[in-house]
Amino acid sequence: MPKVLITTAPFAVMNNKPLKMLEKENIEYFINPMGRKLKERELANMIYDFDALIAGTEKISDKVLDKANKLKIISRVGVGLDNLDLSSAKKNKILVTYTPEAPAPAVAELTIGLMISIIRHTHQANQSMHRKKWNRYFGKRFSKISIGIIGAGRIGSDVINKLSALSPKKILVNDIDKSRLTFSDKRISKASKEQILKKADLVSLHLPLTKKTKNMLSYEDLKLMKSDAFLINTSRGGIIREKDLIKVLKEGHLSAVAIDVFENEPYVGGLIGIENCLLTSHMGSMTEDCRTKMEIEATEEIVRYFKNKKLKNLVPEEEYKNQY
C-alpha cells in the first residue's frame, strides 16, 4: 500500500474530499501532526518511510530529500517553488507537480483588498480605535492614482483585470514576457521597473522568487519611489530586501506598505510594530474555494501517479533553470 505524507497545514479542513480520494484508492496517508509549518529537521526525520509528499511551504532541502529513500513524487499545494530544492529532487529522481492556476483568484482579490486598505489607511484607523484613539486619516481614491504592476502572470493579470473596473488613473505594467504586455485599455501601458518605481503611486509585486528576482527591490530601488507611495507584496518573501524596507519606512519614506509573504514564516521580524505596515500571515490563497481546489488538484496528481496515469501539472523545466 502506497504511503503519503501530507505536510501542508491546514489540509482538508474545509472539505475532506482529498482524504476520501486517497482512501478510495487504498493510499495510506499521514497528516502533519504539528498543525503548522514543519521545520527542516522535523521533515527530515519524518519523510524516510513515505512514497509521496503533499507539500506546503516548508523547506524541502537536499538534506531532507537525501533522507527520502522511498519518495517518488512531491505534489505541491500551491504555485511557489522557492522552498523546494528542485535540483535535488531531479538528482533523486523525484517528480514534482504543483497547482499553478488554483490560488490565483484568491491572491488577486486579497491584493485588491490590501490596496483599498492602505490607500485609505483603514489598518491604521483600526489600530488607533483599539487604542481608544479617534484618528481620521486622509486617503486616496483609485481614480486619482497610478498603479504599477510588476509581474503580469496568472495573478498579476487577474489583478489588472480587477483594477480596470475600479478605474485608476493609469496602470503601468512590467513583465519579462513581452507577450503579456499588449492591452486594449488605453489606461494600461507597459513600463520598465524603474519607470514604475518612479511614477506609480502604488506598486504591487506579482513575481516568483528566482535567482533573477531575489532581493530585486533594495534600498536604492525603494528610494526611487515617491515619498508618499504605497507598496504591496503578495508574491514571495525575499523579493524585497527586508532590512532595506525597514530602513526606508523608519526614515519616513513611503506612505504605507502591505506584506503577506516573508522569507521566514511564521514571521517575527522587524516589520512588526511599524504602524504604517499592514502585515498578513501568507493568506493570499486562503479562501474556502481556492484552498480546497488546490488540495484536490494536488491529491489528484498523487492518485494519477499511483494509477500510472499521465500527470497534468508537472513543474516545467524552466522552473528548474530559474531557481536560485
C-alpha positions as CSV (number, residue, x, y, z in Angstrom):
1,M,0.0,0.0,0.0
2,P,1.5,3.4,-1.0
3,K,2.1,5.9,1.8
4,V,1.6,9.6,1.5
5,L,2.9,12.3,3.9
6,I,0.7,15.4,4.0
7,T,2.8,18.3,5.4
8,T,0.9,21.3,4.3
9,A,-1.3,22.8,7.1
10,P,-4.2,23.1,7.2
11,F,-5.3,20.3,5.0
12,A,-8.9,19.0,4.2
13,V,-10.3,21.3,6.9
14,M,-13.0,22.9,4.7
15,N,-13.6,19.8,2.5
16,N,-12.5,16.2,3.2
17,K,-12.7,15.2,-0.5
18,P,-8.9,14.9,-0.8
19,L,-8.8,12.3,2.0
20,K,-11.7,10.4,0.6
21,M,-9.9,10.3,-2.8
22,L,-6.9,8.7,-1.1
23,E,-9.0,6.3,0.9
24,K,-10.9,5.2,-2.2
25,E,-7.6,4.2,-3.9
26,N,-6.3,2.5,-0.8
27,I,-3.5,5.0,-0.4
28,E,-2.4,5.3,3.2
29,Y,-1.9,8.9,4.4
30,F,-0.3,10.6,7.4
31,I,-1.2,14.2,8.2
32,N,1.3,16.7,9.7
33,P,0.7,16.2,13.4
34,M,2.1,19.7,14.3
35,G,-0.7,21.6,12.6
36,R,1.9,24.2,11.5
37,K,4.7,24.7,9.0
38,L,7.3,21.9,9.7
39,K,10.9,22.8,10.4
40,E,13.6,21.3,8.1
41,R,14.8,18.8,10.7
42,E,11.3,17.8,11.6
43,L,10.5,16.9,8.0
44,A,13.9,15.2,7.5
45,N,13.1,12.9,10.5
46,M,9.6,12.2,9.2
47,I,10.0,11.6,5.5
48,Y,12.0,8.4,5.2
49,D,9.1,6.0,5.1
50,F,6.9,7.7,2.5
51,D,6.3,7.1,-1.2
52,A,4.7,10.5,-1.9
53,L,4.5,14.0,-0.3
54,I,1.7,16.5,-0.5
55,A,3.7,19.6,0.4
56,G,3.2,23.2,1.5
57,T,5.7,26.0,2.0
58,E,8.0,24.1,4.4
59,K,11.7,23.8,3.4
60,I,12.3,20.7,1.3
61,S,16.1,20.8,1.0
62,D,18.7,18.5,-0.3
63,K,19.3,17.5,3.3
64,V,15.6,16.4,3.6
65,L,15.4,14.7,0.2
66,D,18.6,12.7,0.8
67,K,16.7,11.0,3.6
68,A,13.6,10.4,1.5
69,N,14.8,7.0,0.3
70,K,11.3,5.8,-0.9
71,L,10.0,9.2,-2.1
72,K,8.8,9.2,-5.8
73,I,6.7,12.3,-6.1
74,I,6.1,15.7,-4.5
75,S,2.8,17.3,-5.1
76,R,2.9,21.0,-4.1
77,V,-0.3,22.6,-2.8
78,G,0.3,26.0,-4.4
79,V,2.5,27.5,-7.1
80,G,5.6,28.8,-5.3
81,L,8.6,26.5,-5.5
82,D,11.3,28.5,-3.8
83,N,11.1,26.3,-0.7
84,L,11.8,23.1,-2.7
85,D,15.2,22.2,-3.9
86,L,14.3,21.2,-7.5
87,S,17.8,20.2,-8.5
88,S,17.9,17.8,-5.5
89,A,14.6,16.4,-6.5
90,K,15.8,15.8,-10.0
91,K,19.1,14.2,-8.6
92,N,17.0,11.8,-6.5
93,K,14.6,11.1,-9.4
94,I,11.6,12.6,-7.6
95,L,8.8,14.0,-9.8
96,V,7.4,17.4,-8.8
97,T,3.9,18.7,-9.6
98,Y,2.1,21.9,-8.4
99,T,-1.2,23.7,-8.7
100,P,-0.5,26.9,-10.6
101,E,-4.0,28.0,-11.5
102,A,-6.0,27.4,-8.3
103,P,-4.6,30.1,-6.0
104,A,-4.7,33.0,-8.5
105,P,-8.2,34.4,-7.9
106,A,-7.9,34.4,-4.2
107,V,-4.4,36.1,-4.2
108,A,-5.7,38.7,-6.7
109,E,-8.7,39.5,-4.5
110,L,-6.6,39.8,-1.4
111,T,-4.3,42.2,-3.3
112,I,-7.2,44.4,-4.2
113,G,-8.3,44.4,-0.6
114,L,-4.9,45.4,0.6
115,M,-4.8,48.2,-1.9
116,I,-8.0,49.6,-0.6
117,S,-6.9,49.3,3.0
118,I,-3.6,51.0,2.6
119,I,-4.7,53.9,0.4
120,R,-7.5,54.6,2.9
121,H,-5.4,53.8,5.9
122,T,-8.1,51.5,7.4
123,H,-5.5,49.3,9.0
124,Q,-4.1,52.3,10.9
125,A,-7.5,53.6,11.8
126,N,-8.3,50.1,13.2
127,Q,-5.1,50.2,15.3
128,S,-6.0,53.6,16.7
129,M,-9.5,52.6,17.6
130,H,-8.3,49.6,19.5
131,R,-6.1,52.0,21.5
132,K,-9.2,54.2,22.1
133,K,-7.9,56.9,19.9
134,W,-10.1,58.7,17.4
135,N,-7.9,59.4,14.4
136,R,-9.4,60.2,10.9
137,Y,-7.0,59.6,8.1
138,F,-6.9,61.3,4.7
139,G,-6.7,58.7,1.9
140,K,-6.7,58.5,-1.8
141,R,-9.1,57.2,-4.5
142,F,-8.2,54.9,-7.3
143,S,-9.3,57.5,-9.9
144,K,-6.6,59.8,-8.6
145,I,-3.6,57.4,-8.6
146,S,-1.4,55.5,-11.0
147,I,-0.8,51.8,-10.1
148,G,2.3,49.8,-11.1
149,I,2.1,46.1,-11.5
150,I,5.4,44.2,-11.6
151,G,4.7,40.7,-12.9
152,A,1.8,40.0,-15.2
153,G,1.4,36.3,-15.0
154,R,-1.7,34.5,-13.7
155,I,-2.1,36.6,-10.6
156,G,-0.8,39.9,-11.9
157,S,-3.0,39.8,-15.0
158,D,-6.0,39.0,-12.7
159,V,-5.2,42.0,-10.6
160,I,-5.0,44.2,-13.7
161,N,-8.4,42.9,-14.9
162,K,-10.0,43.6,-11.5
163,L,-8.3,47.0,-11.2
164,S,-9.8,48.1,-14.6
165,A,-13.2,48.1,-13.1
166,L,-12.0,50.4,-10.3
167,S,-10.8,53.0,-12.9
168,P,-7.4,54.0,-11.7
169,K,-5.8,57.0,-13.5
170,K,-3.2,54.7,-15.1
171,I,-1.9,51.2,-14.8
172,L,1.8,50.6,-15.6
173,V,2.8,47.0,-16.2
174,N,6.2,45.3,-16.3
175,D,6.9,41.7,-17.2
176,I,9.8,39.8,-18.8
177,D,7.4,38.1,-21.1
178,K,6.6,40.7,-23.7
179,S,3.6,38.7,-24.9
180,R,1.8,39.7,-21.7
181,L,2.2,43.4,-22.4
182,T,-0.5,44.1,-25.0
183,F,-3.5,45.9,-23.7
184,S,-6.7,47.2,-25.3
185,D,-7.5,49.6,-22.4
186,K,-5.6,52.9,-23.1
187,R,-5.2,53.5,-19.4
188,I,-2.9,50.4,-19.3
189,S,0.6,50.6,-20.7
190,K,3.9,48.8,-20.4
191,A,6.8,50.3,-18.5
192,S,10.2,49.4,-17.1
193,K,10.7,48.6,-13.5
194,E,12.5,51.9,-12.9
195,Q,9.6,53.9,-14.6
196,I,7.1,52.1,-12.4
197,L,9.0,52.8,-9.2
198,K,9.4,56.5,-10.1
199,K,5.9,57.2,-11.5
200,A,3.4,54.9,-9.8
201,D,1.6,56.0,-6.6
202,L,1.1,52.3,-5.7
203,V,3.3,49.4,-6.7
204,S,2.2,45.7,-6.4
205,L,4.6,42.8,-6.9
206,H,3.5,39.5,-8.6
207,L,6.6,37.5,-9.2
208,P,8.1,34.1,-8.4
209,L,11.2,34.1,-6.2
210,T,14.1,33.1,-8.5
211,K,17.7,33.9,-8.9
212,K,16.6,36.9,-11.0
213,T,14.1,38.3,-8.5
214,K,15.9,37.6,-5.2
215,N,16.3,41.0,-3.4
216,M,15.1,42.7,-6.5
217,L,14.0,45.7,-4.6
218,S,16.8,47.1,-2.5
219,Y,17.2,50.4,-0.6
220,E,18.1,52.3,-3.8
221,D,15.1,50.9,-5.6
222,L,12.7,51.8,-2.8
223,K,14.1,55.3,-2.6
224,L,13.2,55.8,-6.3
225,M,9.5,55.6,-5.3
226,K,7.6,58.7,-4.4
227,S,7.8,59.5,-0.7
228,D,4.1,59.1,-0.3
229,A,3.8,56.0,-2.5
230,F,2.3,52.6,-1.4
231,L,3.9,49.1,-1.8
232,I,2.3,45.7,-1.8
233,N,3.9,42.2,-1.9
234,T,1.6,39.2,-2.1
235,S,4.1,37.1,-4.1
236,R,7.1,35.9,-2.2
237,G,9.3,37.0,0.7
238,G,12.8,37.7,-0.4
239,I,11.9,39.8,-3.5
240,I,12.1,42.9,-1.3
241,R,15.3,43.1,0.8
242,E,13.6,43.3,4.2
243,K,16.3,45.2,6.1
244,D,16.2,47.9,3.4
245,L,12.4,48.2,3.5
246,I,12.6,48.6,7.3
247,K,15.2,51.3,6.9
248,V,13.1,53.2,4.3
249,L,10.0,53.0,6.4
250,K,11.8,54.3,9.5
251,E,13.1,57.2,7.5
252,G,9.5,58.1,6.8
253,H,9.7,57.2,3.1
254,L,6.5,55.6,1.7
255,S,3.0,56.2,2.9
256,A,2.2,52.6,3.7
257,V,3.1,49.0,2.7
258,A,1.2,45.7,2.9
259,I,3.2,42.5,3.1
260,D,1.6,39.0,3.0
261,V,4.8,36.9,2.4
262,F,8.1,36.6,4.2
263,E,11.4,34.8,3.9
264,N,11.0,33.2,7.3
265,E,7.5,32.1,8.3
266,P,5.8,32.3,10.8
267,Y,7.1,35.9,10.8
268,V,8.5,37.6,13.9
269,G,10.8,40.2,12.2
270,G,11.5,43.9,12.2
271,L,8.4,45.0,10.3
272,I,6.3,44.2,13.4
273,G,5.5,47.4,15.2
274,I,5.8,49.7,12.2
275,E,2.4,51.3,12.2
276,N,2.1,52.0,8.5
277,C,3.0,48.4,7.6
278,L,0.0,46.1,7.2
279,L,1.0,42.5,7.7
280,T,-0.9,39.4,6.9
281,S,0.0,35.8,7.5
282,H,0.7,34.4,4.0
283,M,-3.1,34.1,3.5
284,G,-3.4,35.1,-0.2
285,S,-4.7,31.7,-1.3
286,M,-6.8,31.1,1.9
287,T,-10.3,31.3,0.6
288,E,-12.5,28.2,1.1
289,D,-12.9,27.5,-2.6
290,C,-9.4,28.2,-3.8
291,R,-7.7,26.3,-0.9
292,T,-10.0,23.4,-1.5
293,K,-9.3,23.4,-5.2
294,M,-5.5,23.5,-4.5
295,E,-5.7,20.5,-2.2
296,I,-7.9,18.5,-4.5
297,E,-5.6,19.2,-7.5
298,A,-2.5,18.2,-5.5
299,T,-4.2,15.0,-4.4
300,E,-5.4,14.1,-7.9
301,E,-1.8,14.1,-9.1
302,I,-0.8,11.6,-6.3
303,V,-3.7,9.4,-7.4
304,R,-2.8,9.6,-11.0
305,Y,0.8,8.7,-10.2
306,F,-0.1,5.6,-8.3
307,K,-2.6,4.6,-11.0
308,N,0.1,5.0,-13.6
309,K,-1.7,7.8,-15.4
310,K,-0.2,10.9,-17.0
311,L,0.4,13.8,-14.6
312,K,-1.3,17.1,-15.5
313,N,0.8,19.6,-13.7
314,L,4.4,18.6,-13.8
315,V,6.7,21.6,-12.9
316,P,8.2,22.8,-16.2
317,E,11.9,22.6,-16.9
318,E,12.1,26.4,-16.9
319,E,11.4,26.5,-13.2
320,Y,14.4,24.2,-12.6
321,K,16.7,26.5,-14.6
322,N,15.5,29.7,-12.8
323,Q,15.7,28.5,-9.2
324,Y,18.3,30.5,-7.3
